[in-house]
Amino acid sequence: MTTPWLHIVGIGEDGIAGLTPATRAVVDAAEVIVGGARHHDFIEGDAELLAWPSPFNSLIDELTQRAGKRVVMLATGDPLWFSVGAKIGRHIDPAQIVYHPQVGAFQLAAARMGWSMADLETLTVHGRPVEQMIAFIQPDVRLLILTTGAETPEQIARFLTERGFGKSRMTVLAHMGGKDEARFDGVAESWDHDVPEFNTLAVECIAAPDAALLPRVPGLADTLFQSDDTMTRQEIRAITLAKLMPMRGALLWDIGTGCGSVAIEWMRGARYARAIGIEPRADRRAMAAANALALGVPKLDLVDGEVPAALGGLEAPDAIFIGGGLSEAVFDAAWTELKPLGRLVVNAVTPECQTLLISLHQKHGGQLVKLTVERAEPFGSDQRWKPMQPVTQWSLIKR
């Protein structure tokens, strides 16, 4: 049986004094204590004090070199909730680790606000692009956000106001549970507080009648995307995403990504979903990057290259969308890399691509459909139906 040697201990604003007697004994017996400067200020005794290394990825090597010693790592709050504990557990056998959670910022903030944890969204922009919170702005939603710094609440207030949520109530909570605890209340459109660097932000989203509605289900309006008029249209995009099935943490290859509409909706559709857009045109990659930022998925990865050559060396995907550049060689290369249970969807509009899809469908099976959409538009004093270009769609799952 493996004996744990690494203890990851959560601490709050009250430091070591806030630990249970059993956890305090673990810290007192440590031979090595890892943490930030403010964590080490709590420590008495002759243990080796190890600061967070730079780069942070070297931390695993620092820890494994000390395997067998009594090692304690100090982290803020709950080490397994948007904290270092989860990362460590992916690299070191969990059987060698004991976690000692403390009440974290989310629990404390929810208690201060009187909010039920089951009825809100928790997210972090600490050390991450602040824009990723945009995807969570929806009417009547409550958000708890771990921020990047003192400037973050002002940035988020601007995002809210620009999208018609300027009346949203915002509360910054700092140093919760400590002698310097502070609270700052306001609304997004008039936010002007100077707040401490380390803080947690509570937002109650309140939509104006003309607010932008950005649901996480697929099918955002075409007008929300910059494009050169070659994008996958709203109705077709919704069907396409339904076949691609966004899932938590899953990776999409968007081949011929254009303005990025499919990749962006994939990333919005599930927590931590990722996408790589392969697009040879620089102007379209620029549009895709701008759209990703505006719609709250700034981590969209864009690759310059022609397929199938550009696919070499990419992480194997959970789903693939081919919206441009289809050939039999492209399909073969993509299909080979697609993971088991992976989903592949191809949309085609030209006769040549449609003919190829029929051939591929005969060889590999799946579902082949013709999608037609008509939109009503003014015609004099009346309206008429204007048909969009039909799309042939082939979809299948790799078994």
C-alpha positions in Angstrom: 0.0 0.0 0.0 1.4 3.4 -1.0 2.0 5.8 1.9 1.1 9.4 1.1 4.0 11.8 1.3 2.5 15.0 -0.1 -0.1 16.9 1.8 -1.9 19.8 0.0 -3.4 22.1 2.6 -5.9 24.8 2.0 -5.6 27.9 4.2 -7.7 31.0 4.5 -7.1 34.6 5.5 -6.7 33.5 9.1 -3.7 31.4 8.1 -2.5 28.4 10.2 -4.8 29.4 13.0 -7.8 28.4 11.0 -6.7 24.8 10.4 -8.1 21.9 12.3 -5.8 20.4 15.0 -5.2 17.3 12.8 -4.2 19.4 9.8 -2.1 21.8 11.9 -0.2 18.7 13.1 0.6 17.8 9.5 2.0 21.2 8.9 4.0 21.3 12.1 5.6 17.9 11.2 6.5 18.9 7.6 10.1 18.7 6.4 9.4 20.7 3.3 6.7 23.4 3.0 5.8 24.8 -0.5 3.9 28.0 -0.9 4.0 31.7 -1.7 5.7 34.3 0.4 2.5 35.2 2.3 2.0 31.5 3.1 5.6 31.1 4.5 4.9 34.1 6.8 2.6 31.8 8.7 5.3 29.2 9.3 7.4 28.7 12.4 10.1 26.0 12.8 13.0 24.7 10.7 11.2 23.1 7.7 12.7 23.8 4.3 10.6 26.6 2.7 10.2 26.2 -1.0 8.8 29.0 -3.0 6.6 28.6 -6.1 9.2 27.9 -8.9 9.3 29.8 -12.2 8.2 28.5 -14.6 5.4 27.0 -12.6 5.6 23.7 -14.6 8.9 22.9 -12.9 7.0 22.4 -9.7 6.3 18.8 -10.5 10.1 18.1 -10.7 10.7 20.0 -7.4 8.1 17.9 -5.7 9.1 14.5 -7.1 12.7 15.2 -6.1 11.5 15.3 -2.5 9.3 12.2 -2.6 9.6 10.3 0.6 10.0 13.4 2.7 7.1 14.9 4.6 6.1 17.6 2.1 3.3 20.1 2.6 2.0 22.4 0.0 0.0 25.4 1.1 -2.8 26.7 -1.2 -5.6 29.2 -0.8 -9.0 27.8 0.1 -10.0 24.5 -1.5 -7.0 23.1 -3.4 -9.2 21.2 -5.8 -11.4 24.1 -6.9 -9.7 26.2 -9.6 -6.4 25.7 -7.7 -3.1 24.0 -7.8 -4.3 20.7 -6.3 -6.0 19.5 -9.5 -2.9 20.1 -11.6 -0.6 18.3 -9.1 -3.0 15.3 -9.1 -2.7 14.9 -12.8 1.0 14.4 -12.6 1.5 12.6 -9.2 -0.3 9.4 -8.2 -3.3 10.5 -6.2 -2.5 7.7 -3.8 0.6 9.6 -2.7 -1.4 12.8 -1.9 -3.7 13.8 0.9 -5.9 16.9 0.4 -6.9 19.1 3.3 -9.6 21.5 2.0 -10.4 24.8 3.6 -13.6 26.8 3.0 -12.8 28.5 -0.3 -13.6 31.9 -1.9 -16.7 30.6 -3.6 -18.3 29.3 -0.5 -17.4 32.4 1.5 -18.7 34.7 -1.3 -21.9 32.8 -1.6 -22.4 33.0 2.1 -21.7 36.8 2.1 -24.2 37.3 -0.8 -26.8 34.8 0.6 -26.7 32.9 -2.7 -27.3 29.2 -3.1 -24.2 27.5 -4.6 -26.4 25.2 -6.6 -28.0 28.1 -8.4 -25.0 30.1 -9.8 -22.1 29.8 -12.1 -18.5 29.6 -10.7 -15.6 30.6 -12.9 -12.1 31.9 -12.8 -10.3 34.5 -14.9 -7.3 34.4 -12.5 -4.3 34.2 -14.8 -6.6 33.6 -17.8 -8.2 35.8 -20.4 -10.9 37.9 -18.7 -13.0 37.8 -21.9 -13.9 34.2 -21.3 -16.5 35.3 -18.8 -18.5 36.9 -21.7 -19.9 33.5 -22.6 -21.7 33.4 -19.2 -23.5 36.8 -19.5 -27.2 35.9 -19.6 -30.4 37.3 -18.0 -30.9 36.6 -14.3 -27.7 34.5 -14.0 -25.6 34.9 -10.9 -21.8 34.6 -11.3 -19.0 34.2 -8.8 -15.7 35.0 -10.4 -12.1 34.6 -9.1 -10.5 37.7 -10.6 -7.0 38.4 -12.1 -6.4 41.6 -10.2 -7.7 45.0 -9.1 -8.5 46.0 -12.6 -10.7 43.0 -13.4 -14.0 44.2 -12.0 -13.8 47.3 -14.1 -13.2 45.2 -17.2 -16.1 43.0 -16.5 -18.3 46.0 -15.8 -17.5 47.2 -19.3 -18.3 43.8 -20.9 -21.7 43.8 -19.2 -22.5 47.4 -20.1 -21.5 46.9 -23.8 -23.9 44.0 -24.1 -26.9 45.7 -22.5 -26.4 44.4 -19.0 -25.3 47.7 -17.5 -27.9 47.5 -14.6 -26.2 44.3 -13.4 -25.4 44.4 -9.7 -21.7 43.8 -8.8 -20.1 43.1 -5.5 -16.3 42.8 -4.9 -15.3 40.8 -1.8 -11.7 40.9 -0.6 -9.8 39.3 2.3 -12.9 37.3 3.3 -12.6 35.7 6.7 -9.7 38.0 7.7 -9.3 41.2 9.8 -9.1 43.3 6.6 -12.3 41.9 5.0 -13.8 44.5 2.6 -16.9 44.8 0.4 -17.6 47.1 -2.5 -21.1 47.3 -4.1 -22.2 48.9 -7.3 -23.7 48.5 -10.8 -21.8 47.7 -13.9 -22.6 50.9 -15.9 -21.3 53.2 -13.1 -18.7 51.0 -11.5 -15.8 53.2 -10.1 -14.4 51.4 -7.1 -10.7 51.0 -6.4 -10.5 47.4 -5.0 -7.8 45.2 -3.5 -5.7 43.2 -5.9 -6.9 39.8 -4.6 -10.7 39.7 -4.8 -13.8 37.7 -5.7 -16.5 39.2 -7.8 -20.2 38.5 -7.5 -22.4 39.5 -10.5 -26.2 39.4 -10.7 -26.9 39.8 -14.4 -29.8 42.1 -15.2 -30.7 42.5 -18.9 -32.1 45.7 -20.5 -34.9 45.2 -23.1 -32.3 45.6 -25.9 -29.6 43.4 -24.3 -27.7 41.0 -26.5 -29.0 37.5 -25.9 -26.2 35.0 -26.3 -27.4 31.5 -25.3 -24.9 28.7 -25.0 -27.0 26.4 -27.2 -25.9 26.6 -30.9 -27.4 29.0 -33.3 -26.2 32.5 -32.6 -27.4 35.1 -35.0 -25.2 35.6 -38.1 -24.9 39.3 -37.3 -22.9 38.6 -34.2 -20.0 37.4 -36.3 -17.6 39.4 -38.5 -17.5 37.6 -41.8 -16.8 37.9 -45.6 -20.2 36.3 -46.3 -18.9 32.8 -46.5 -19.8 31.7 -43.0 -21.9 28.7 -42.0 -25.4 30.2 -41.5 -27.3 30.2 -38.3 -29.8 27.5 -39.1 -27.2 25.2 -40.7 -24.8 25.9 -37.9 -27.2 24.8 -35.2 -27.8 21.5 -37.0 -24.0 21.1 -37.5 -23.2 21.6 -33.8 -26.0 19.2 -32.8 -24.2 16.5 -34.9 -20.7 17.5 -33.6 -22.0 17.2 -29.9 -19.8 19.6 -27.9 -18.7 18.0 -24.6 -16.8 19.1 -21.6 -13.1 19.4 -22.4 -13.4 17.9 -25.9 -11.3 19.1 -28.8 -12.7 20.1 -32.2 -10.8 20.4 -35.5 -12.5 23.1 -37.6 -11.0 22.6 -41.1 -11.6 25.6 -43.3 -12.7 27.6 -40.2 -13.4 30.9 -42.1 -14.7 33.4 -39.6 -14.7 30.7 -36.9 -18.5 30.5 -36.3 -18.6 26.7 -35.8 -15.5 26.5 -33.6 -16.7 29.4 -31.5 -20.1 27.9 -30.9 -18.5 24.5 -30.1 -16.4 26.2 -27.4 -19.4 28.0 -26.0 -21.5 24.8 -26.0 -19.7 23.0 -23.2 -17.4 23.9 -20.3 -13.7 23.8 -21.3 -14.4 22.7 -24.8 -11.4 23.5 -27.1 -11.1 24.1 -30.8 -8.3 24.3 -33.4 -9.3 26.2 -36.5 -7.3 25.5 -39.6 -7.5 28.3 -42.1 -4.9 29.3 -44.8 -6.2 32.9 -45.3 -4.8 35.5 -42.9 -7.9 37.8 -43.2 -10.2 35.0 -42.1 -8.0 34.0 -39.2 -8.1 37.6 -38.1 -11.9 37.7 -38.2 -12.1 34.3 -36.4 -9.8 35.7 -33.6 -11.9 38.9 -33.2 -15.1 36.9 -33.1 -13.7 34.5 -30.5 -12.7 37.4 -28.3 -16.0 39.2 -28.6 -18.1 36.0 -27.9 -16.1 34.9 -24.9 -13.9 32.1 -26.2 -10.5 33.8 -26.5 -8.6 30.5 -26.4 -9.6 29.5 -29.9 -6.4 28.2 -31.5 -5.9 29.2 -35.1 -3.5 27.4 -37.4 -2.2 28.8 -40.7 -1.9 26.0 -43.3 -3.3 23.9 -46.1 -4.9 20.6 -45.4 -4.1 17.8 -45.1 -0.4 18.9 -44.4 -1.5 21.3 -41.7 -3.1 18.4 -39.7 0.2 16.8 -39.0 1.3 17.1 -35.3 -2.0 18.4 -34.0 -3.5 16.8 -30.9 -6.0 14.1 -31.8 -9.6 15.5 -31.9 -12.9 14.3 -30.4 -14.8 15.9 -33.3 -14.0 17.3 -36.8 -15.9 19.7 -38.9 -14.9 20.2 -42.5 -16.5 23.3 -43.9 -13.9 23.9 -46.7 -11.0 22.2 -48.4 -12.6 18.8 -48.6 -10.8 16.1 -50.6 -10.5 12.4 -50.2 -7.0 12.9 -48.9 -8.2 15.4 -46.3 -11.0 13.0 -45.2 -8.5 10.1 -44.9 -6.0 12.2 -42.8 -8.8 13.5 -40.6 -10.5 10.2 -40.1 -7.3 8.5 -39.2 -6.6 11.0 -36.3 -10.2 11.1 -35.0 -10.6 9.4 -31.7 -12.9 6.5 -31.2 -16.5 7.7 -30.7 -15.4 10.9 -32.4 -17.9 12.8 -34.6 -17.2 14.0 -38.1 -19.4 16.4 -40.0 -18.9 17.7 -43.5 -20.9 20.4 -45.2 -20.8 20.8 -48.9 -22.4 23.2 -51.4 -20.5 22.6 -54.7 -21.5 19.8 -57.0 -18.0 18.3 -56.8 -18.0 18.2 -53.0 -21.5 16.8 -53.0 -20.5 14.0 -55.4 -17.5 13.2 -53.1 -19.8 13.0 -50.1 -22.0 10.5 -51.8 -19.0 8.4 -52.5 -17.7 8.6 -49.0 -21.1 7.9 -47.6 -21.3 4.7 -49.7 -17.9 3.5 -48.3 -18.2 4.6 -44.6 -21.9 4.9 -43.9 -23.2 7.6 -41.6 -26.1 10.0 -42.3 -26.4 12.0 -45.6 -28.9 14.8 -45.7 -29.8 17.8 -47.8 -30.5 20.9 -45.8 -32.6 23.7 -47.3 -33.5 27.0 -45.5 -35.7 29.8 -46.7 -35.9 33.2 -44.9 -38.7 35.7 -45.3 -37.7 39.1 -46.6 -39.6 42.2 -47.6 -40.9 42.3 -51.2 -42.7 45.6 -51.9 -45.5 45.9 -49.4 -45.5 42.1 -48.8 -42.9 39.4 -48.0 -41.4 36.6 -50.0 -39.4 33.5 -49.2 -35.8 33.8 -50.2 -34.0 30.4 -50.4 -30.5 30.0 -49.1 -28.0 27.8 -50.9 -28.7 24.2 -50.2 -26.2 22.3 -48.1 -25.4 18.6 -48.3 -24.3 17.4 -44.9 -22.6 14.1 -44.1 -22.1 13.0 -40.5 -20.9 9.9 -38.8 -19.4 8.6 -35.6 -16.2 6.6 -35.5 -16.8 3.2 -33.9 
